[in-house]
Every structure is written in structure tokens, then in C-alpha cells.
Amino acid sequence: MKRNITIVIGHPDPAPDRFCRALARSYADGAREAGHNVRTVDVAVLEVPYLRTAWEFKQAAPPRSLTASAQAVFDADHLVLVFPLWLGGPPALLKAFLEQVMRPGQAFTYGGKSSTSRFSRRRSARLIVTMGMPGCR
């Protein structure tokens, strides 16, 4: 079954030799060889403003610089996030991207006792997390 796969590269350094980029390329190549549609979002090359207030999160218009990337995330049957572990979590730029994309009115809506989500249909996701730690002796 052909699937729409979106790979989000969450390493904030745009250098092409980063291990996360190699993993993402390999994943994309394998998925294309298997006949799937693949889109890649690279947060390092996007203009991603940070959200600073609850009002911005709930009310402000999403940045136009992320419209196509957000649509790629919403269209995905399978979402892949590739990022390095920094200080116990994803890099701030990836978190900022996810906060912008997964906002009320974009990813979901509040509605009294219920809410609706753009993710209500069955989907899957994979996290590929790298860690550059020195070896133990």
C-alpha cells in the first residue's frame, strides 16, 4: 500500500555531513524504492519563530514561512522525526517548529466538551534519535 511519508529533519545545523541528514536520506531512499511518496522538511533551513506567549499559541496567525511544511506534516500517513538528543530532549528549533505546526486552529480545534484533530485518521510515526556521547571505558 502506497503511503505519504513526511520526514522532518530536526537537526538545527544545516551542514550536509550531519548524521541525522544521512539517516533521513537513507530512510527516504528506502521509502521511495518501496514505492511510497516522500516529502522532507528540514527545520535548519526554515524561518521558525519562537512562540513566547499563550496568546501567540492560541490566537496569532501561523507564520507563512511554515505553511508548506505544516501541510506536509498534516498530509502524512507516516511521520518520521530525525533529531539529535540535546540536553535530554530535541533541539529548541525542532521544538519551536512543532509548537508552531501543532497549534489550535491548525492541528486541532477546541470545541466545548469535544475537540477535533487533523490527526483523527489512522497514522503512524517513527522517532529516530541520535546521541553523541563519549564511550565508556
C-alpha positions in Angstrom: 0.0 0.0 0.0 1.5 3.3 -1.1 1.8 5.8 1.8 2.6 9.5 2.1 5.7 9.8 4.3 7.0 13.1 5.7 10.5 13.1 7.2 11.3 16.0 9.5 15.0 16.6 9.9 15.3 18.2 13.3 19.0 19.0 13.5 19.4 22.7 13.6 22.8 22.7 11.8 22.3 22.7 8.0 25.7 21.1 7.3 25.1 18.2 4.8 27.5 15.9 6.7 25.4 15.6 9.8 24.5 12.1 10.8 20.8 13.0 11.1 20.8 14.1 7.5 22.4 10.8 6.4 19.8 8.8 8.3 17.0 10.9 6.8 18.4 10.5 3.2 18.7 6.7 3.7 15.1 6.4 5.1 13.8 8.5 2.2 15.7 6.4 -0.4 14.3 3.2 1.1 10.8 4.5 1.2 10.9 5.7 -2.4 12.3 2.4 -3.5 9.4 0.7 -1.8 7.0 3.0 -3.9 6.0 5.5 -1.2 5.6 9.3 -1.7 8.2 11.0 0.4 8.4 14.7 1.5 11.2 16.1 3.5 11.1 19.1 5.9 14.4 20.4 7.1 14.0 22.7 10.1 17.5 24.1 9.7 16.6 26.0 6.6 13.2 27.3 7.7 12.3 30.6 9.3 10.9 29.3 12.6 9.8 32.0 15.1 9.6 31.0 18.7 6.2 31.3 20.5 6.6 33.3 23.6 3.0 33.8 25.0 -0.2 31.7 25.4 -1.9 34.3 23.2 0.5 33.7 20.3 0.0 29.9 20.6 -3.8 30.2 20.7 -4.6 33.3 18.6 -1.8 34.6 16.4 -1.8 33.7 12.7 0.7 30.9 11.9 3.8 32.1 10.1 3.6 31.9 6.4 7.2 30.5 6.3 5.8 27.2 7.7 2.7 26.8 5.6 4.1 24.2 3.2 6.0 22.3 5.9 2.9 22.2 8.1 0.8 20.8 5.2 3.5 18.1 4.6 3.1 17.1 8.3 -0.8 17.1 8.0 -0.8 15.1 4.8 1.5 12.4 6.1 0.2 8.8 6.6 3.6 8.2 8.3 5.6 10.9 10.1 9.3 10.4 10.8 11.2 12.8 13.1 15.1 12.6 13.0 16.9 14.6 15.6 19.9 14.6 18.0 19.3 14.3 21.7 20.4 17.7 23.2 20.2 18.2 27.0 17.7 15.3 27.3 15.3 16.4 24.5 15.1 17.6 20.9 16.9 20.8 19.9 15.0 24.0 20.6 14.5 24.7 16.9 12.6 21.4 16.4 10.5 22.1 19.4 9.7 25.6 18.1 8.7 24.0 14.7 6.4 21.5 16.4 4.9 24.2 18.6 4.1 26.3 15.5 2.7 23.5 13.5 0.6 21.8 16.3 -1.3 24.9 17.3 -5.1 25.3 17.9 -6.8 26.1 14.6 -4.1 24.3 12.7 -3.7 20.9 14.1 -6.8 20.8 16.3 -9.7 22.8 17.4 -11.3 23.2 20.8 -15.0 22.7 21.0 -16.9 22.7 24.3 -16.7 19.1 25.6 -15.0 17.8 22.5 -12.3 18.7 20.1 -11.4 17.8 16.6 -8.0 16.9 15.2 -6.4 16.8 11.8 -4.8 13.6 13.1 -8.0 11.7 13.6 -7.4 9.2 10.9 -5.1 6.3 11.5 -1.4 7.2 11.1 2.0 6.1 12.3 5.1 7.8 13.4 8.8 6.9 14.0 11.3 8.8 16.1 15.0 8.4 15.1 17.1 10.0 17.9 20.8 10.2 17.8 23.1 10.7 20.7 26.8 11.8 20.5 28.1 10.6 23.8 31.7 9.7 24.6 32.3 6.0 25.0 32.7 4.5 28.5 35.9 2.7 29.5 
